[in-house]
Amino acid sequence: MEAATSSRSGVIRLNVAHRRVKLGEDEVSAEEILALETTYYTARNDLRQVAGLIDLFGPDDLAEQAFVVREADRQFRRAQWIVEESGVLDRSDLPPSVRESATKMEAEIRKFTAMARKSMR
């Protein structure tokens, strides 16, 4: 769960940095982008490893949901490049399609968490 939520958060932070640059509000240094990408790819790698371990040891339904979470992460990653249609940076919220994708990933993480809790009983 930690890897998935860190990955989700990483995409959001990368999206904000991209929007800051694209919409001309701020400069974002190469070092800042590298740090954001490193954090994201570390979380994504952790997510891949955890999903692999669950796939190896089971239970099967939890392993399947772990891969659903990984796919949600892949889909959400595409949202990194989306900016506001208005052309004005809104720091208080994400563009609607980014928010929708983040919500979908969060829902899959919650399903995984609920399944994991049940399998521990």
Residue frames as a rotation matrix with the C-alpha (Angstrom) as fourth column:
MET 1
0.571 0.821 0.000 0.00
0.821 -0.571 0.000 0.00
0.000 0.000 -1.000 0.00
GLU 2
0.397 -0.487 -0.778 2.80
0.197 -0.783 0.590 2.42
-0.896 -0.388 -0.215 0.85
ALA 3
-0.673 -0.685 0.279 4.44
0.385 -0.002 0.923 1.89
-0.631 0.729 0.265 -2.55
ALA 4
-0.238 0.675 0.699 1.13
0.951 0.017 0.308 2.46
0.196 0.738 -0.646 -4.36
THR 5
0.762 0.549 -0.344 0.26
0.619 -0.774 0.136 5.63
-0.192 -0.316 -0.929 -2.47
SER 6
0.060 -0.823 -0.564 3.81
0.144 -0.552 0.821 6.93
-0.988 -0.130 0.085 -2.91
SER 7
-0.701 -0.267 0.661 3.59
0.648 0.147 0.747 6.25
-0.297 0.952 0.070 -6.63
ARG 8
0.260 0.896 0.360 0.23
0.944 -0.315 0.102 8.03
0.205 0.313 -0.927 -6.85
SER 9
0.717 -0.049 -0.695 1.63
0.344 -0.843 0.414 10.99
-0.606 -0.536 -0.587 -4.96
GLY 10
-0.344 -0.939 -0.030 4.68
0.345 -0.156 0.926 11.03
-0.873 0.308 0.378 -7.22
VAL 11
-0.417 0.271 0.868 2.56
0.899 -0.018 0.437 11.37
0.134 0.962 -0.237 -10.36
ILE 12
0.702 0.706 -0.090 0.63
0.710 -0.685 0.164 14.23
0.054 -0.179 -0.982 -8.76
ARG 13
0.421 -0.617 -0.665 3.85
0.191 -0.656 0.730 16.04
-0.887 -0.434 -0.159 -7.85
LEU 14
-0.631 -0.644 0.432 5.23
0.532 0.046 0.845 15.50
-0.564 0.764 0.314 -11.36
ASN 15
0.022 0.735 0.678 1.98
0.966 -0.190 0.175 16.81
0.257 0.651 -0.714 -12.83
VAL 16
0.816 0.260 -0.517 2.14
0.451 -0.845 0.287 19.95
-0.362 -0.467 -0.807 -10.69
ALA 17
-0.095 -0.930 -0.354 5.76
0.172 -0.366 0.915 20.56
-0.980 0.026 0.195 -11.73
HIS 18
-0.602 -0.080 0.794 4.85
0.778 0.162 0.607 20.05
-0.178 0.983 -0.035 -15.40
ARG 19
0.431 0.850 0.303 1.90
0.875 -0.476 0.091 22.45
0.222 0.226 -0.949 -15.11
ARG 20
0.565 -0.299 -0.769 4.08
0.313 -0.785 0.535 25.05
-0.763 -0.543 -0.350 -13.39
VAL 21
-0.546 -0.837 -0.016 6.52
0.231 -0.169 0.958 24.95
-0.805 0.520 0.285 -16.31
LYS 22
-0.548 0.351 0.759 3.97
0.836 0.224 0.501 24.59
0.006 0.909 -0.416 -19.13
LEU 23
0.507 0.846 0.164 1.73
0.827 -0.531 0.183 27.37
0.242 0.043 -0.969 -17.90
GLY 24
-0.008 -0.673 0.739 4.69
0.468 -0.656 -0.593 29.65
0.884 0.341 0.320 -17.30
GLU 25
0.876 0.399 0.270 4.10
-0.032 -0.512 0.858 30.39
0.481 -0.761 -0.436 -13.66
ASP 26
0.674 -0.664 0.324 7.38
-0.462 -0.036 0.886 29.05
-0.577 -0.747 -0.331 -12.29
GLU 27
0.099 -0.725 -0.681 10.68
-0.785 0.364 -0.502 27.70
0.612 0.585 -0.533 -13.32
VAL 28
0.908 0.084 0.411 11.35
-0.321 0.770 0.552 24.18
-0.270 -0.633 0.726 -12.20
SER 29
0.062 -0.987 -0.148 14.98
-0.960 -0.100 0.260 23.19
-0.271 0.126 -0.954 -11.95
ALA 30
0.132 -0.141 -0.981 16.39
-0.574 0.796 -0.192 20.06
0.808 0.588 0.024 -13.50
GLU 31
-0.869 -0.493 -0.033 17.40
-0.232 0.467 -0.854 18.98
0.436 -0.734 -0.520 -10.00
GLU 32
-0.472 0.781 0.409 13.81
-0.721 -0.076 -0.688 19.29
-0.507 -0.620 0.599 -8.77
ILE 33
0.436 0.623 -0.650 12.49
-0.886 0.425 -0.187 17.24
0.160 0.657 0.737 -11.69
LEU 34
-0.254 -0.623 -0.739 15.20
-0.391 0.765 -0.511 14.61
0.885 0.159 -0.438 -11.16
ALA 35
-0.927 -0.074 0.367 14.32
-0.374 0.215 -0.902 14.36
-0.012 -0.974 -0.227 -7.45
LEU 36
-0.042 0.993 0.110 10.61
-0.867 0.018 -0.498 14.00
-0.496 -0.116 0.860 -8.26
GLU 37
0.416 0.163 -0.895 11.28
-0.761 0.602 -0.244 11.38
0.499 0.782 0.374 -10.91
THR 38
-0.618 -0.715 -0.328 13.65
-0.357 0.626 -0.693 9.45
0.701 -0.311 -0.642 -8.65
THR 39
-0.730 0.426 0.535 11.06
-0.548 0.104 -0.830 9.37
-0.409 -0.899 0.158 -5.89
TYR 40
0.307 0.907 -0.287 8.35
-0.903 0.183 -0.388 8.27
-0.300 0.378 0.876 -8.31
TYR 41
0.267 -0.223 -0.938 10.39
-0.633 0.693 -0.345 5.55
0.726 0.686 0.044 -10.00
THR 42
-0.848 -0.517 0.117 11.56
-0.402 0.483 -0.778 4.22
0.346 -0.707 -0.617 -6.63
ALA 43
-0.381 0.800 0.463 7.93
-0.650 0.123 -0.749 3.93
-0.657 -0.587 0.473 -5.48
ARG 44
0.484 0.569 -0.665 6.96
-0.875 0.322 -0.361 2.34
0.008 0.757 0.654 -8.78
ASN 45
-0.273 -0.676 -0.684 9.78
-0.528 0.700 -0.482 -0.18
0.805 0.229 -0.548 -8.49
ASP 46
-0.888 0.006 0.460 8.70
-0.432 0.331 -0.839 -0.98
-0.157 -0.944 -0.292 -4.92
LEU 47
0.083 0.996 0.032 5.14
-0.825 0.087 -0.559 -1.49
-0.559 0.020 0.829 -6.16
ARG 48
0.351 -0.032 -0.936 6.35
-0.771 0.557 -0.308 -3.87
0.531 0.830 0.171 -8.87
GLN 49
-0.677 -0.690 -0.255 8.40
-0.394 0.633 -0.667 -5.87
0.622 -0.351 -0.700 -6.34
VAL 50
-0.671 0.506 0.542 5.54
-0.546 0.156 -0.823 -6.12
-0.501 -0.848 0.172 -3.84
ALA 51
0.386 0.842 -0.378 3.13
-0.886 0.224 -0.405 -7.23
-0.256 0.491 0.833 -6.57
GLY 52
0.037 -0.473 -0.880 5.65
-0.638 0.667 -0.385 -9.86
0.769 0.575 -0.277 -7.64
LEU 53
-0.905 -0.389 0.172 6.04
-0.361 0.490 -0.793 -11.18
0.224 -0.780 -0.584 -4.11
ILE 54
-0.266 0.892 0.366 2.30
-0.674 0.099 -0.732 -11.35
-0.689 -0.442 0.574 -3.59
ASP 55
0.439 0.382 -0.813 2.00
-0.878 0.372 -0.300 -13.12
0.188 0.846 0.499 -6.94
LEU 56
-0.400 -0.716 -0.572 4.61
-0.507 0.693 -0.513 -15.64
0.764 0.085 -0.640 -5.79
PHE 57
-0.989 -0.123 -0.077 3.15
0.006 0.498 -0.867 -16.35
0.145 -0.858 -0.492 -2.36
GLY 58
-0.324 0.946 -0.029 -0.55
0.531 0.207 0.822 -15.48
0.783 0.250 -0.569 -2.78
PRO 59
-0.155 0.698 0.699 -3.34
0.368 0.698 -0.615 -15.48
-0.917 0.162 -0.365 -2.10
ASP 60
-0.555 -0.123 0.823 -4.31
0.818 0.101 0.567 -15.40
-0.153 0.987 0.045 -5.76
ASP 61
0.468 0.811 0.352 -7.12
0.847 -0.526 0.084 -12.85
0.253 0.259 -0.932 -5.48
LEU 62
0.702 -0.300 -0.646 -4.81
0.206 -0.783 0.587 -10.44
-0.682 -0.545 -0.488 -3.66
ALA 63
-0.417 -0.884 0.212 -2.13
0.430 0.014 0.903 -10.97
-0.801 0.467 0.374 -6.31
GLU 64
-0.183 0.441 0.879 -4.64
0.970 -0.066 0.235 -10.18
0.162 0.895 -0.415 -9.04
GLN 65
0.837 0.538 -0.098 -5.65
0.547 -0.814 0.196 -6.97
0.025 -0.217 -0.976 -7.27
ALA 66
0.237 -0.843 -0.483 -1.99
0.267 -0.422 0.866 -6.01
-0.934 -0.334 0.125 -6.83
PHE 67
-0.663 -0.477 0.577 -1.61
0.651 0.013 0.759 -6.14
-0.369 0.879 0.302 -10.60
VAL 68
0.329 0.820 0.468 -4.81
0.893 -0.432 0.128 -4.12
0.307 0.376 -0.874 -11.01
VAL 69
0.765 -0.135 -0.630 -3.19
0.289 -0.802 0.523 -1.45
-0.575 -0.582 -0.575 -8.82
ARG 70
-0.327 -0.945 0.022 -0.05
0.376 -0.109 0.920 -1.59
-0.867 0.310 0.390 -10.98
GLU 71
-0.403 0.253 0.880 -2.15
0.906 -0.031 0.423 -1.09
0.134 0.967 -0.217 -14.11
ALA 72
0.741 0.664 -0.101 -3.97
0.670 -0.718 0.187 1.83
0.052 -0.206 -0.977 -12.45
ASP 73
0.310 -0.733 -0.605 -0.54
0.224 -0.562 0.796 3.33
-0.924 -0.382 -0.010 -11.77
ARG 74
-0.623 -0.542 0.564 0.41
0.641 0.060 0.766 2.94
-0.449 0.838 0.310 -15.45
GLN 75
0.082 0.752 0.654 -2.81
0.921 -0.308 0.239 4.62
0.381 0.583 -0.718 -16.53
PHE 76
0.824 0.236 -0.516 -2.38
0.482 -0.771 0.416 7.41
-0.299 -0.591 -0.749 -14.00
ARG 77
-0.145 -0.973 -0.179 1.18
0.562 -0.230 0.795 8.04
-0.815 0.015 0.580 -15.17
ARG 78
-0.364 0.076 0.928 -0.27
0.905 -0.207 0.372 9.27
0.220 0.975 0.007 -18.48
ALA 79
0.695 0.719 0.012 -1.96
0.681 -0.664 0.309 12.08
0.230 -0.207 -0.951 -16.55
GLN 80
0.036 -0.774 -0.633 1.41
0.793 -0.363 0.489 13.62
-0.608 -0.520 0.601 -15.74
TRP 81
-0.810 -0.500 0.305 1.30
0.566 -0.534 0.628 15.72
-0.151 0.681 0.716 -18.90
ILE 82
0.047 0.921 0.388 -2.24
0.878 -0.223 0.423 17.12
0.476 0.320 -0.819 -18.60
VAL 83
-0.939 -0.297 -0.173 -2.68
0.343 -0.846 -0.407 20.85
-0.025 -0.442 0.897 -17.94
GLU 84
-0.250 0.872 -0.420 -5.67
0.319 -0.336 -0.886 23.07
-0.914 -0.356 -0.194 -17.24
GLU 85
-0.017 0.346 0.938 -7.77
0.999 0.043 0.002 23.78
-0.040 0.937 -0.346 -20.31
SER 86
0.886 0.418 -0.200 -8.07
0.430 -0.902 0.022 27.39
-0.172 -0.105 -0.979 -19.18
GLY 87
0.322 -0.855 0.407 -4.31
0.487 -0.219 -0.845 27.84
0.812 0.471 0.346 -19.45
VAL 88
0.151 -0.215 0.965 -4.22
-0.702 -0.711 -0.049 29.18
0.696 -0.670 -0.259 -15.89
LEU 89
-0.585 -0.474 -0.658 -2.48
0.100 0.763 -0.639 27.17
0.805 -0.439 -0.399 -13.17
ASP 90
0.494 0.732 0.468 -4.80
-0.554 -0.150 0.819 26.21
0.670 -0.664 0.332 -10.32
ARG 91
-0.563 -0.826 -0.004 -2.58
-0.475 0.328 -0.816 25.32
0.676 -0.458 -0.577 -7.37
SER 92
-0.435 0.449 0.781 -5.56
-0.851 0.079 -0.519 24.37
-0.294 -0.890 0.347 -5.20
ASP 93
0.471 0.633 0.614 -6.77
-0.322 0.772 -0.548 21.52
-0.821 0.061 0.568 -7.42
LEU 94
-0.656 -0.616 0.437 -5.80
0.127 0.480 0.868 19.19
-0.744 0.625 -0.237 -10.23
PRO 95
-0.631 0.468 -0.619 -7.29
-0.769 -0.270 0.579 19.36
0.104 0.841 0.530 -13.73
PRO 96
0.274 0.880 0.388 -10.50
-0.916 0.362 -0.174 17.28
-0.293 -0.308 0.905 -13.77
SER 97
0.736 0.012 -0.677 -9.09
-0.386 0.829 -0.405 14.40
0.556 0.559 0.615 -15.83
VAL 98
-0.409 -0.905 -0.120 -6.04
-0.280 0.249 -0.927 14.17
0.869 -0.345 -0.355 -13.54
ARG 99
-0.499 0.324 0.804 -8.27
-0.861 -0.077 -0.503 14.22
-0.100 -0.943 0.317 -10.47
GLU 100
0.603 0.786 -0.135 -10.48
-0.797 0.592 -0.116 11.50
-0.011 0.178 0.984 -12.01
SER 101
0.387 -0.552 -0.738 -7.47
-0.198 0.732 -0.651 9.30
0.901 0.398 0.174 -12.76
ALA 102
-0.678 -0.627 0.383 -6.08
-0.466 -0.037 -0.884 9.85
0.569 -0.778 -0.268 -9.24
THR 103
-0.097 0.754 0.650 -9.45
-0.965 0.088 -0.246 8.89
-0.243 -0.651 0.719 -7.77
LYS 104
0.741 0.339 -0.579 -9.55
-0.539 0.815 -0.213 5.70
0.399 0.470 0.787 -9.86
MET 105
-0.148 -0.869 -0.471 -6.10
-0.125 0.489 -0.863 4.69
0.981 -0.069 -0.181 -8.65
GLU 106
-0.681 -0.047 0.731 -7.08
-0.710 -0.202 -0.674 5.45
0.179 -0.978 0.104 -5.06
ALA 107
0.397 0.902 0.172 -10.15
-0.915 0.403 0.000 3.22
-0.069 -0.157 0.985 -5.45
GLU 108
0.594 -0.238 -0.769 -8.00
-0.194 0.885 -0.424 0.31
0.781 0.401 0.479 -6.63
ILE 109
-0.577 -0.807 0.126 -5.61
-0.262 0.037 -0.964 0.84
0.774 -0.589 -0.233 -3.72
ARG 110
-0.354 0.541 0.763 -8.56
-0.932 -0.132 -0.338 0.77
-0.082 -0.831 0.551 -1.31
LYS 111
0.719 0.582 -0.380 -9.84
-0.634 0.773 -0.017 -2.48
0.284 0.253 0.925 -2.88
PHE 112
0.081 -0.789 -0.609 -6.38
-0.041 0.608 -0.793 -3.99
0.996 0.089 0.017 -2.45
THR 113
-0.719 -0.365 0.592 -6.24
-0.535 -0.252 -0.806 -2.85
0.443 -0.896 -0.014 1.18
ALA 114
0.143 0.865 0.481 -9.66
-0.983 0.182 -0.034 -4.31
-0.117 -0.468 0.876 1.94
MET 115
0.746 0.081 -0.661 -8.69
-0.318 0.915 -0.247 -7.64
0.585 0.395 0.708 0.35
ALA 116
-0.293 -0.936 -0.195 -5.39
-0.114 0.236 -0.965 -7.69
0.949 -0.261 -0.176 2.25
ARG 117
-0.511 0.174 0.842 -7.19
-0.850 -0.249 -0.464 -7.04
0.130 -0.953 0.275 5.52
LYS 118
0.583 0.809 0.074 -9.59
-0.812 0.583 0.031 -9.92
-0.018 -0.078 0.997 4.86
SER 119
0.559 -0.413 -0.719 -6.77
-0.132 0.812 -0.569 -12.29
0.818 0.413 0.399 3.94
MET 120
-0.524 -0.791 0.315 -5.02
-0.402 -0.096 -0.911 -11.55
0.751 -0.604 -0.268 7.26
ARG 121
-0.009 0.615 0.788 -7.95
-0.999 -0.035 0.016 -12.75
0.037 -0.788 0.615 9.33
